[in-house]
Amino acid sequence: MALDPVRTTAIASLSLAAVALAAFPLLSLPVGAGLATGLVLGALNPILARRLLGNGLPYHASSLMRLLTVSALAVGAGILLGAPWAPLAGLVAVQVVLMAASTAAYLRQRQ
């Protein structure tokens, strides 16, 4: 496993999105697609954060706009799919994956 938590999070989140889409017969199509949408948007979030760090804008402003955009896209997708909570659950799952990947990278670095 790589020491880069952003890359690890993106790979894990996209893999979980594929699992959510594959499991739609069990979950229903709106829920599976909503979870997958949230997972994909969540995978893009840390990548966008890393790219926006060096652009010269204040980090607070770029973070606020990034988080508002990702959240609005997730809520809009959920409303369109008929399962408003599903993309938000995907975003939450990505944050858990990012926390685990960051913790693992930190612990490996300390050894």
Backbone as XML, in Angstrom:
<?xml version="1.0"?>
<chain id="A" units="angstrom">
  <residue number="1" name="MET">
    <atom name="N" x="0.850" y="-1.183" z="0.000"/>
    <atom name="CA" x="0.000" y="0.000" z="0.000"/>
    <atom name="C" x="0.887" y="1.235" z="0.000"/>
  </residue>
  <residue number="2" name="ALA">
    <atom name="N" x="0.511" y="2.223" z="-0.761"/>
    <atom name="CA" x="1.304" y="3.433" z="-0.900"/>
    <atom name="C" x="1.228" y="4.281" z="0.369"/>
  </residue>
  <residue number="3" name="LEU">
    <atom name="N" x="2.255" y="5.120" z="0.545"/>
    <atom name="CA" x="2.269" y="6.022" z="1.683"/>
    <atom name="C" x="1.466" y="7.291" z="1.425"/>
  </residue>
  <residue number="4" name="ASP">
    <atom name="N" x="1.007" y="7.493" z="0.211"/>
    <atom name="CA" x="0.240" y="8.684" z="-0.129"/>
    <atom name="C" x="-1.238" y="8.452" z="0.197"/>
  </residue>
  <residue number="5" name="PRO">
    <atom name="N" x="-1.750" y="9.083" z="1.263"/>
    <atom name="CA" x="-3.143" y="8.830" z="1.645"/>
    <atom name="C" x="-4.155" y="9.329" z="0.621"/>
  </residue>
  <residue number="6" name="VAL">
    <atom name="N" x="-3.812" y="10.352" z="-0.147"/>
    <atom name="CA" x="-4.753" y="10.860" z="-1.153"/>
    <atom name="C" x="-4.935" y="9.824" z="-2.262"/>
  </residue>
  <residue number="7" name="ARG">
    <atom name="N" x="-3.832" y="9.264" z="-2.718"/>
    <atom name="CA" x="-3.922" y="8.245" z="-3.772"/>
    <atom name="C" x="-4.622" y="6.984" z="-3.256"/>
  </residue>
  <residue number="8" name="THR">
    <atom name="N" x="-4.265" y="6.573" z="-2.056"/>
    <atom name="CA" x="-4.899" y="5.401" z="-1.456"/>
    <atom name="C" x="-6.401" y="5.611" z="-1.308"/>
  </residue>
  <residue number="9" name="THR">
    <atom name="N" x="-6.795" y="6.804" z="-0.874"/>
    <atom name="CA" x="-8.213" y="7.122" z="-0.710"/>
    <atom name="C" x="-8.937" y="7.097" z="-2.055"/>
  </residue>
  <residue number="10" name="ALA">
    <atom name="N" x="-8.328" y="7.663" z="-3.074"/>
    <atom name="CA" x="-8.958" y="7.683" z="-4.395"/>
    <atom name="C" x="-9.164" y="6.265" z="-4.927"/>
  </residue>
  <residue number="11" name="ILE">
    <atom name="N" x="-8.145" y="5.433" z="-4.806"/>
    <atom name="CA" x="-8.251" y="4.057" z="-5.300"/>
    <atom name="C" x="-9.307" y="3.282" z="-4.520"/>
  </residue>
  <residue number="12" name="ALA">
    <atom name="N" x="-9.270" y="3.405" z="-3.186"/>
    <atom name="CA" x="-10.241" y="2.685" z="-2.354"/>
    <atom name="C" x="-11.663" y="3.176" z="-2.610"/>
  </residue>
  <residue number="13" name="SER">
    <atom name="N" x="-11.834" y="4.476" z="-2.757"/>
    <atom name="CA" x="-13.172" y="5.037" z="-2.973"/>
    <atom name="C" x="-13.742" y="4.621" z="-4.325"/>
  </residue>
  <residue number="14" name="LEU">
    <atom name="N" x="-12.913" y="4.647" z="-5.352"/>
    <atom name="CA" x="-13.388" y="4.222" z="-6.669"/>
    <atom name="C" x="-13.711" y="2.729" z="-6.674"/>
  </residue>
  <residue number="15" name="SER">
    <atom name="N" x="-12.950" y="1.945" z="-5.929"/>
    <atom name="CA" x="-13.255" y="0.515" z="-5.801"/>
    <atom name="C" x="-14.584" y="0.309" z="-5.077"/>
  </residue>
  <residue number="16" name="LEU">
    <atom name="N" x="-14.807" y="1.068" z="-4.012"/>
    <atom name="CA" x="-16.079" y="0.975" z="-3.289"/>
    <atom name="C" x="-17.251" y="1.437" z="-4.154"/>
  </residue>
  <residue number="17" name="ALA">
    <atom name="N" x="-17.011" y="2.425" z="-5.030"/>
    <atom name="CA" x="-18.068" y="2.878" z="-5.939"/>
    <atom name="C" x="-18.450" y="1.758" z="-6.903"/>
  </residue>
  <residue number="18" name="ALA">
    <atom name="N" x="-17.452" y="1.031" z="-7.377"/>
    <atom name="CA" x="-17.746" y="-0.101" z="-8.272"/>
    <atom name="C" x="-18.543" y="-1.176" z="-7.534"/>
  </residue>
  <residue number="19" name="VAL">
    <atom name="N" x="-18.206" y="-1.413" z="-6.268"/>
    <atom name="CA" x="-18.942" y="-2.385" z="-5.463"/>
    <atom name="C" x="-20.387" y="-1.916" z="-5.254"/>
  </residue>
  <residue number="20" name="ALA">
    <atom name="N" x="-20.568" y="-0.615" z="-4.989"/>
    <atom name="CA" x="-21.920" y="-0.079" z="-4.790"/>
    <atom name="C" x="-22.761" y="-0.230" z="-6.051"/>
  </residue>
  <residue number="21" name="LEU">
    <atom name="N" x="-22.146" y="0.016" z="-7.200"/>
    <atom name="CA" x="-22.890" y="-0.161" z="-8.457"/>
    <atom name="C" x="-23.209" y="-1.627" z="-8.713"/>
  </residue>
  <residue number="22" name="ALA">
    <atom name="N" x="-22.276" y="-2.500" z="-8.384"/>
    <atom name="CA" x="-22.508" y="-3.930" z="-8.588"/>
    <atom name="C" x="-23.578" y="-4.463" z="-7.640"/>
  </residue>
  <residue number="23" name="ALA">
    <atom name="N" x="-23.729" y="-3.811" z="-6.489"/>
    <atom name="CA" x="-24.690" y="-4.276" z="-5.490"/>
    <atom name="C" x="-26.061" y="-3.637" z="-5.645"/>
  </residue>
  <residue number="24" name="PHE">
    <atom name="N" x="-26.285" y="-2.892" z="-6.739"/>
    <atom name="CA" x="-27.579" y="-2.226" z="-6.866"/>
    <atom name="C" x="-28.764" y="-3.176" z="-6.888"/>
  </residue>
  <residue number="25" name="PRO">
    <atom name="N" x="-28.650" y="-4.439" z="-7.345"/>
    <atom name="CA" x="-29.831" y="-5.304" z="-7.243"/>
    <atom name="C" x="-30.264" y="-5.540" z="-5.791"/>
  </residue>
  <residue number="26" name="LEU">
    <atom name="N" x="-29.301" y="-5.497" z="-4.877"/>
    <atom name="CA" x="-29.632" y="-5.669" z="-3.462"/>
    <atom name="C" x="-30.080" y="-4.373" z="-2.806"/>
  </residue>
  <residue number="27" name="LEU">
    <atom name="N" x="-29.525" y="-3.259" z="-3.272"/>
    <atom name="CA" x="-29.775" y="-1.971" z="-2.618"/>
    <atom name="C" x="-30.866" y="-1.149" z="-3.281"/>
  </residue>
  <residue number="28" name="SER">
    <atom name="N" x="-31.148" y="-1.379" z="-4.519"/>
    <atom name="CA" x="-31.995" y="-0.615" z="-5.429"/>
    <atom name="C" x="-31.088" y="0.311" z="-6.230"/>
  </residue>
  <residue number="29" name="LEU">
    <atom name="N" x="-31.499" y="0.598" z="-7.428"/>
    <atom name="CA" x="-30.678" y="1.403" z="-8.327"/>
    <atom name="C" x="-30.424" y="2.809" z="-7.788"/>
  </residue>
  <residue number="30" name="PRO">
    <atom name="N" x="-31.427" y="3.524" z="-7.266"/>
    <atom name="CA" x="-31.136" y="4.875" z="-6.759"/>
    <atom name="C" x="-30.135" y="4.883" z="-5.614"/>
  </residue>
  <residue number="31" name="VAL">
    <atom name="N" x="-30.245" y="3.923" z="-4.720"/>
    <atom name="CA" x="-29.324" y="3.884" z="-3.582"/>
    <atom name="C" x="-27.921" y="3.501" z="-4.036"/>
  </residue>
  <residue number="32" name="GLY">
    <atom name="N" x="-27.796" y="2.478" z="-4.863"/>
    <atom name="CA" x="-26.481" y="2.066" z="-5.362"/>
    <atom name="C" x="-25.817" y="3.161" z="-6.179"/>
  </residue>
  <residue number="33" name="ALA">
    <atom name="N" x="-26.567" y="3.789" z="-7.065"/>
    <atom name="CA" x="-26.014" y="4.873" z="-7.876"/>
    <atom name="C" x="-25.693" y="6.088" z="-7.019"/>
  </residue>
  <residue number="34" name="GLY">
    <atom name="N" x="-26.516" y="6.355" z="-6.021"/>
    <atom name="CA" x="-26.246" y="7.478" z="-5.118"/>
    <atom name="C" x="-24.986" y="7.262" z="-4.298"/>
  </residue>
  <residue number="35" name="LEU">
    <atom name="N" x="-24.841" y="6.058" z="-3.762"/>
    <atom name="CA" x="-23.615" y="5.750" z="-3.018"/>
    <atom name="C" x="-22.387" y="5.869" z="-3.919"/>
  </residue>
  <residue number="36" name="ALA">
    <atom name="N" x="-22.490" y="5.334" z="-5.118"/>
    <atom name="CA" x="-21.371" y="5.407" z="-6.060"/>
    <atom name="C" x="-21.039" y="6.854" z="-6.410"/>
  </residue>
  <residue number="37" name="THR">
    <atom name="N" x="-22.057" y="7.674" z="-6.613"/>
    <atom name="CA" x="-21.838" y="9.087" z="-6.918"/>
    <atom name="C" x="-21.124" y="9.789" z="-5.767"/>
  </residue>
  <residue number="38" name="GLY">
    <atom name="N" x="-21.582" y="9.546" z="-4.554"/>
    <atom name="CA" x="-20.934" y="10.147" z="-3.390"/>
    <atom name="C" x="-19.504" y="9.674" z="-3.217"/>
  </residue>
  <residue number="39" name="LEU">
    <atom name="N" x="-19.260" y="8.410" z="-3.493"/>
    <atom name="CA" x="-17.903" y="7.885" z="-3.383"/>
    <atom name="C" x="-16.976" y="8.487" z="-4.431"/>
  </residue>
  <residue number="40" name="VAL">
    <atom name="N" x="-17.469" y="8.673" z="-5.640"/>
    <atom name="CA" x="-16.645" y="9.272" z="-6.691"/>
    <atom name="C" x="-16.373" y="10.748" z="-6.377"/>
  </residue>
  <residue number="41" name="LEU">
    <atom name="N" x="-17.410" y="11.470" z="-5.964"/>
    <atom name="CA" x="-17.208" y="12.875" z="-5.594"/>
    <atom name="C" x="-16.259" y="12.989" z="-4.404"/>
  </residue>
  <residue number="42" name="GLY">
    <atom name="N" x="-16.399" y="12.091" z="-3.461"/>
    <atom name="CA" x="-15.511" y="12.097" z="-2.304"/>
    <atom name="C" x="-14.081" y="11.765" z="-2.668"/>
  </residue>
  <residue number="43" name="ALA">
    <atom name="N" x="-13.887" y="10.915" z="-3.666"/>
    <atom name="CA" x="-12.533" y="10.590" z="-4.121"/>
    <atom name="C" x="-11.880" y="11.801" z="-4.774"/>
  </residue>
  <residue number="44" name="LEU">
    <atom name="N" x="-12.673" y="12.641" z="-5.430"/>
    <atom name="CA" x="-12.137" y="13.842" z="-6.058"/>
    <atom name="C" x="-11.802" y="14.933" z="-5.043"/>
  </residue>
  <residue number="45" name="ASN">
    <atom name="N" x="-12.461" y="14.935" z="-3.905"/>
    <atom name="CA" x="-12.294" y="15.996" z="-2.923"/>
    <atom name="C" x="-10.844" y="16.158" z="-2.450"/>
  </residue>
  <residue number="46" name="PRO">
    <atom name="N" x="-10.149" y="15.119" z="-1.954"/>
    <atom name="CA" x="-8.768" y="15.338" z="-1.518"/>
    <atom name="C" x="-7.818" y="15.649" z="-2.678"/>
  </residue>
  <residue number="47" name="ILE">
    <atom name="N" x="-8.136" y="15.146" z="-3.868"/>
    <atom name="CA" x="-7.303" y="15.468" z="-5.036"/>
    <atom name="C" x="-7.421" y="16.961" z="-5.354"/>
  </residue>
  <residue number="48" name="LEU">
    <atom name="N" x="-8.645" y="17.471" z="-5.333"/>
    <atom name="CA" x="-8.852" y="18.903" z="-5.565"/>
    <atom name="C" x="-8.202" y="19.735" z="-4.465"/>
  </residue>
  <residue number="49" name="ALA">
    <atom name="N" x="-8.284" y="19.281" z="-3.228"/>
    <atom name="CA" x="-7.669" y="20.017" z="-2.116"/>
    <atom name="C" x="-6.165" y="20.128" z="-2.324"/>
  </residue>
  <residue number="50" name="ARG">
    <atom name="N" x="-5.540" y="19.058" z="-2.724"/>
    <atom name="CA" x="-4.089" y="19.075" z="-2.956"/>
    <atom name="C" x="-3.738" y="20.030" z="-4.102"/>
  </residue>
  <residue number="51" name="ARG">
    <atom name="N" x="-4.521" y="20.016" z="-5.168"/>
    <atom name="CA" x="-4.237" y="20.887" z="-6.313"/>
    <atom name="C" x="-4.450" y="22.355" z="-5.978"/>
  </residue>
  <residue number="52" name="LEU">
    <atom name="N" x="-5.422" y="22.645" z="-5.121"/>
    <atom name="CA" x="-5.715" y="24.037" z="-4.781"/>
    <atom name="C" x="-4.742" y="24.621" z="-3.764"/>
  </residue>
  <residue number="53" name="LEU">
    <atom name="N" x="-3.916" y="23.798" z="-3.139"/>
    <atom name="CA" x="-2.975" y="24.314" z="-2.146"/>
    <atom name="C" x="-1.952" y="25.272" z="-2.745"/>
  </residue>
  <residue number="54" name="GLY">
    <atom name="N" x="-1.515" y="25.044" z="-3.963"/>
    <atom name="CA" x="-0.465" y="25.859" z="-4.544"/>
    <atom name="C" x="-0.932" y="26.916" z="-5.518"/>
  </residue>
  <residue number="55" name="ASN">
    <atom name="N" x="-2.214" y="27.266" z="-5.510"/>
    <atom name="CA" x="-2.712" y="28.188" z="-6.530"/>
    <atom name="C" x="-2.678" y="29.655" z="-6.114"/>
  </residue>
  <residue number="56" name="GLY">
    <atom name="N" x="-2.249" y="29.967" z="-4.908"/>
    <atom name="CA" x="-2.150" y="31.354" z="-4.473"/>
    <atom name="C" x="-3.386" y="31.892" z="-3.777"/>
  </residue>
  <residue number="57" name="LEU">
    <atom name="N" x="-4.505" y="31.193" z="-3.856"/>
    <atom name="CA" x="-5.708" y="31.627" z="-3.138"/>
    <atom name="C" x="-5.577" y="31.271" z="-1.663"/>
  </residue>
  <residue number="58" name="PRO">
    <atom name="N" x="-6.240" y="32.026" z="-0.802"/>
    <atom name="CA" x="-6.252" y="31.638" z="0.616"/>
    <atom name="C" x="-6.896" y="30.254" z="0.770"/>
  </residue>
  <residue number="59" name="TYR">
    <atom name="N" x="-6.301" y="29.434" z="1.620"/>
    <atom name="CA" x="-6.779" y="28.066" z="1.772"/>
    <atom name="C" x="-8.222" y="28.035" z="2.270"/>
  </residue>
  <residue number="60" name="HIS">
    <atom name="N" x="-8.595" y="28.960" z="3.143"/>
    <atom name="CA" x="-9.964" y="28.979" z="3.677"/>
    <atom name="C" x="-10.981" y="29.184" z="2.555"/>
  </residue>
  <residue number="61" name="ALA">
    <atom name="N" x="-10.692" y="30.115" z="1.667"/>
    <atom name="CA" x="-11.629" y="30.413" z="0.583"/>
    <atom name="C" x="-11.733" y="29.233" z="-0.388"/>
  </residue>
  <residue number="62" name="SER">
    <atom name="N" x="-10.582" y="28.673" z="-0.748"/>
    <atom name="CA" x="-10.631" y="27.553" z="-1.694"/>
    <atom name="C" x="-11.290" y="26.333" z="-1.063"/>
  </residue>
  <residue number="63" name="SER">
    <atom name="N" x="-11.077" y="26.101" z="0.223"/>
    <atom name="CA" x="-11.717" y="24.971" z="0.903"/>
    <atom name="C" x="-13.226" y="25.151" z="0.961"/>
  </residue>
  <residue number="64" name="LEU">
    <atom name="N" x="-13.659" y="26.355" z="1.274"/>
    <atom name="CA" x="-15.086" y="26.619" z="1.361"/>
    <atom name="C" x="-15.762" y="26.385" z="0.011"/>
  </residue>
  <residue number="65" name="MET">
    <atom name="N" x="-15.167" y="26.895" z="-1.044"/>
    <atom name="CA" x="-15.757" y="26.715" z="-2.375"/>
    <atom name="C" x="-15.730" y="25.247" z="-2.799"/>
  </residue>
  <residue number="66" name="ARG">
    <atom name="N" x="-14.641" y="24.559" z="-2.517"/>
    <atom name="CA" x="-14.526" y="23.142" z="-2.884"/>
    <atom name="C" x="-15.560" y="22.305" z="-2.149"/>
  </residue>
  <residue number="67" name="LEU">
    <atom name="N" x="-15.677" y="22.515" z="-0.850"/>
    <atom name="CA" x="-16.629" y="21.732" z="-0.061"/>
    <atom name="C" x="-18.082" y="22.054" z="-0.431"/>
  </residue>
  <residue number="68" name="LEU">
    <atom name="N" x="-18.361" y="23.326" z="-0.694"/>
    <atom name="CA" x="-19.717" y="23.696" z="-1.131"/>
    <atom name="C" x="-20.053" y="23.056" z="-2.473"/>
  </residue>
  <residue number="69" name="THR">
    <atom name="N" x="-19.093" y="23.057" z="-3.386"/>
    <atom name="CA" x="-19.335" y="22.478" z="-4.705"/>
    <atom name="C" x="-19.572" y="20.975" z="-4.620"/>
  </residue>
  <residue number="70" name="VAL">
    <atom name="N" x="-18.696" y="20.273" z="-3.898"/>
    <atom name="CA" x="-18.835" y="18.822" z="-3.773"/>
    <atom name="C" x="-20.139" y="18.466" z="-3.065"/>
  </residue>
  <residue number="71" name="SER">
    <atom name="N" x="-20.468" y="19.187" z="-2.003"/>
    <atom name="CA" x="-21.704" y="18.908" z="-1.262"/>
    <atom name="C" x="-22.941" y="19.199" z="-2.107"/>
  </residue>
  <residue number="72" name="ALA">
    <atom name="N" x="-22.915" y="20.316" z="-2.844"/>
    <atom name="CA" x="-24.066" y="20.656" z="-3.691"/>
    <atom name="C" x="-24.255" y="19.623" z="-4.795"/>
  </residue>
  <residue number="73" name="LEU">
    <atom name="N" x="-23.167" y="19.172" z="-5.387"/>
    <atom name="CA" x="-23.274" y="18.134" z="-6.411"/>
    <atom name="C" x="-23.850" y="16.839" z="-5.832"/>
  </residue>
  <residue number="74" name="ALA">
    <atom name="N" x="-23.416" y="16.490" z="-4.617"/>
    <atom name="CA" x="-23.917" y="15.269" z="-3.982"/>
    <atom name="C" x="-25.403" y="15.388" z="-3.659"/>
  </residue>
  <residue number="75" name="VAL">
    <atom name="N" x="-25.810" y="16.516" z="-3.108"/>
    <atom name="CA" x="-27.226" y="16.700" z="-2.777"/>
    <atom name="C" x="-28.068" y="16.720" z="-4.050"/>
  </residue>
  <residue number="76" name="GLY">
    <atom name="N" x="-27.587" y="17.417" z="-5.077"/>
    <atom name="CA" x="-28.326" y="17.460" z="-6.347"/>
    <atom name="C" x="-28.463" y="16.082" z="-6.971"/>
  </residue>
  <residue number="77" name="ALA">
    <atom name="N" x="-27.378" y="15.313" z="-6.946"/>
    <atom name="CA" x="-27.440" y="13.953" z="-7.496"/>
    <atom name="C" x="-28.414" y="13.098" z="-6.695"/>
  </residue>
  <residue number="78" name="GLY">
    <atom name="N" x="-28.401" y="13.252" z="-5.384"/>
    <atom name="CA" x="-29.316" y="12.483" z="-4.550"/>
    <atom name="C" x="-30.767" y="12.819" z="-4.816"/>
  </residue>
  <residue number="79" name="ILE">
    <atom name="N" x="-31.047" y="14.093" z="-5.018"/>
    <atom name="CA" x="-32.421" y="14.500" z="-5.316"/>
    <atom name="C" x="-32.849" y="13.958" z="-6.677"/>
  </residue>
  <residue number="80" name="LEU">
    <atom name="N" x="-31.950" y="14.046" z="-7.659"/>
    <atom name="CA" x="-32.276" y="13.522" z="-8.990"/>
    <atom name="C" x="-32.506" y="12.017" z="-8.979"/>
  </residue>
  <residue number="81" name="LEU">
    <atom name="N" x="-31.745" y="11.310" z="-8.163"/>
    <atom name="CA" x="-31.874" y="9.851" z="-8.099"/>
    <atom name="C" x="-33.035" y="9.392" z="-7.212"/>
  </residue>
  <residue number="82" name="GLY">
    <atom name="N" x="-33.532" y="10.271" z="-6.369"/>
    <atom name="CA" x="-34.617" y="9.898" z="-5.475"/>
    <atom name="C" x="-34.151" y="9.291" z="-4.167"/>
  </residue>
  <residue number="83" name="ALA">
    <atom name="N" x="-32.887" y="9.386" z="-3.871"/>
    <atom name="CA" x="-32.327" y="8.908" z="-2.595"/>
    <atom name="C" x="-31.358" y="9.979" z="-2.089"/>
  </residue>
  <residue number="84" name="PRO">
    <atom name="N" x="-31.880" y="11.075" z="-1.515"/>
    <atom name="CA" x="-31.027" y="12.213" z="-1.176"/>
    <atom name="C" x="-29.922" y="11.900" z="-0.174"/>
  </residue>
  <residue number="85" name="TRP">
    <atom name="N" x="-30.105" y="10.901" z="0.628"/>
    <atom name="CA" x="-29.104" y="10.581" z="1.646"/>
    <atom name="C" x="-27.961" y="9.731" z="1.103"/>
  </residue>
  <residue number="86" name="ALA">
    <atom name="N" x="-28.163" y="9.022" z="0.004"/>
    <atom name="CA" x="-27.173" y="8.059" z="-0.479"/>
    <atom name="C" x="-25.848" y="8.702" z="-0.895"/>
  </residue>
  <residue number="87" name="PRO">
    <atom name="N" x="-25.835" y="9.780" z="-1.694"/>
    <atom name="CA" x="-24.544" y="10.387" z="-2.020"/>
    <atom name="C" x="-23.837" y="10.965" z="-0.794"/>
  </residue>
  <residue number="88" name="LEU">
    <atom name="N" x="-24.615" y="11.480" z="0.141"/>
    <atom name="CA" x="-24.006" y="12.006" z="1.363"/>
    <atom name="C" x="-23.390" y="10.886" z="2.193"/>
  </residue>
  <residue number="89" name="ALA">
    <atom name="N" x="-24.015" y="9.722" z="2.192"/>
    <atom name="CA" x="-23.419" y="8.565" z="2.869"/>
    <atom name="C" x="-22.122" y="8.162" z="2.188"/>
  </residue>
  <residue number="90" name="GLY">
    <atom name="N" x="-22.068" y="8.277" z="0.860"/>
    <atom name="CA" x="-20.834" y="8.005" z="0.137"/>
    <atom name="C" x="-19.733" y="8.981" z="0.508"/>
  </residue>
  <residue number="91" name="LEU">
    <atom name="N" x="-20.077" y="10.266" z="0.636"/>
    <atom name="CA" x="-19.088" y="11.263" z="1.064"/>
    <atom name="C" x="-18.561" y="10.957" z="2.462"/>
  </residue>
  <residue number="92" name="VAL">
    <atom name="N" x="-19.447" y="10.547" z="3.352"/>
    <atom name="CA" x="-19.030" y="10.193" z="4.712"/>
    <atom name="C" x="-18.094" y="8.990" z="4.680"/>
  </residue>
  <residue number="93" name="ALA">
    <atom name="N" x="-18.418" y="7.996" z="3.860"/>
    <atom name="CA" x="-17.574" y="6.805" z="3.761"/>
    <atom name="C" x="-16.177" y="7.166" z="3.271"/>
  </residue>
  <residue number="94" name="VAL">
    <atom name="N" x="-16.085" y="8.102" z="2.337"/>
    <atom name="CA" x="-14.772" y="8.514" z="1.838"/>
    <atom name="C" x="-13.971" y="9.198" z="2.939"/>
  </residue>
  <residue number="95" name="GLN">
    <atom name="N" x="-14.622" y="9.965" z="3.776"/>
    <atom name="CA" x="-13.895" y="10.620" z="4.865"/>
    <atom name="C" x="-13.337" y="9.591" z="5.846"/>
  </residue>
  <residue number="96" name="VAL">
    <atom name="N" x="-14.081" y="8.516" z="6.071"/>
    <atom name="CA" x="-13.581" y="7.436" z="6.932"/>
    <atom name="C" x="-12.377" y="6.756" z="6.276"/>
  </residue>
  <residue number="97" name="VAL">
    <atom name="N" x="-12.458" y="6.534" z="4.966"/>
    <atom name="CA" x="-11.335" y="5.926" z="4.242"/>
    <atom name="C" x="-10.120" y="6.847" z="4.288"/>
  </residue>
  <residue number="98" name="LEU">
    <atom name="N" x="-10.320" y="8.151" z="4.100"/>
    <atom name="CA" x="-9.217" y="9.113" z="4.142"/>
    <atom name="C" x="-8.574" y="9.143" z="5.526"/>
  </residue>
  <residue number="99" name="MET">
    <atom name="N" x="-9.389" y="9.091" z="6.565"/>
    <atom name="CA" x="-8.854" y="9.072" z="7.920"/>
    <atom name="C" x="-8.018" y="7.820" z="8.158"/>
  </residue>
  <residue number="100" name="ALA">
    <atom name="N" x="-8.507" y="6.672" z="7.721"/>
    <atom name="CA" x="-7.764" y="5.426" z="7.899"/>
    <atom name="C" x="-6.472" y="5.438" z="7.088"/>
  </residue>
  <residue number="101" name="ALA">
    <atom name="N" x="-6.516" y="5.929" z="5.852"/>
    <atom name="CA" x="-5.312" y="5.978" z="5.014"/>
    <atom name="C" x="-4.292" y="6.953" z="5.584"/>
  </residue>
  <residue number="102" name="SER">
    <atom name="N" x="-4.751" y="8.083" z="6.096"/>
    <atom name="CA" x="-3.838" y="9.064" z="6.686"/>
    <atom name="C" x="-3.205" y="8.526" z="7.960"/>
  </residue>
  <residue number="103" name="THR">
    <atom name="N" x="-3.998" y="7.854" z="8.772"/>
    <atom name="CA" x="-3.466" y="7.268" z="10.002"/>
    <atom name="C" x="-2.441" y="6.184" z="9.691"/>
  </residue>
  <residue number="104" name="ALA">
    <atom name="N" x="-2.736" y="5.339" z="8.718"/>
    <atom name="CA" x="-1.790" y="4.283" z="8.338"/>
    <atom name="C" x="-0.503" y="4.877" z="7.791"/>
  </residue>
  <residue number="105" name="ALA">
    <atom name="N" x="-0.590" y="5.925" z="6.973"/>
    <atom name="CA" x="0.614" y="6.553" z="6.432"/>
    <atom name="C" x="1.435" y="7.196" z="7.548"/>
  </residue>
  <residue number="106" name="TYR">
    <atom name="N" x="0.772" y="7.821" z="8.493"/>
    <atom name="CA" x="1.473" y="8.442" z="9.617"/>
    <atom name="C" x="2.185" y="7.393" z="10.461"/>
  </residue>
  <residue number="107" name="LEU">
    <atom name="N" x="1.483" y="6.298" z="10.759"/>
    <atom name="CA" x="2.098" y="5.253" z="11.585"/>
    <atom name="C" x="3.267" y="4.580" z="10.866"/>
  </residue>
  <residue number="108" name="ARG">
    <atom name="N" x="3.171" y="4.403" z="9.561"/>
    <atom name="CA" x="4.294" y="3.824" z="8.810"/>
    <atom name="C" x="5.485" y="4.767" z="8.789"/>
  </residue>
  <residue number="109" name="GLN">
    <atom name="N" x="5.219" y="6.053" z="8.698"/>
    <atom name="CA" x="6.282" y="7.035" z="8.647"/>
    <atom name="C" x="7.033" y="7.099" z="9.987"/>
  </residue>
  <residue number="110" name="ARG">
    <atom name="N" x="6.335" y="6.884" z="11.062"/>
    <atom name="CA" x="6.959" y="6.953" z="12.404"/>
    <atom name="C" x="7.857" y="5.768" z="12.684"/>
  </residue>
  <residue number="111" name="GLN">
    <atom name="N" x="7.656" y="4.660" z="11.985"/>
    <atom name="CA" x="8.450" y="3.457" z="12.258"/>
    <atom name="C" x="9.827" y="3.550" z="11.699"/>
  </residue>
</chain>
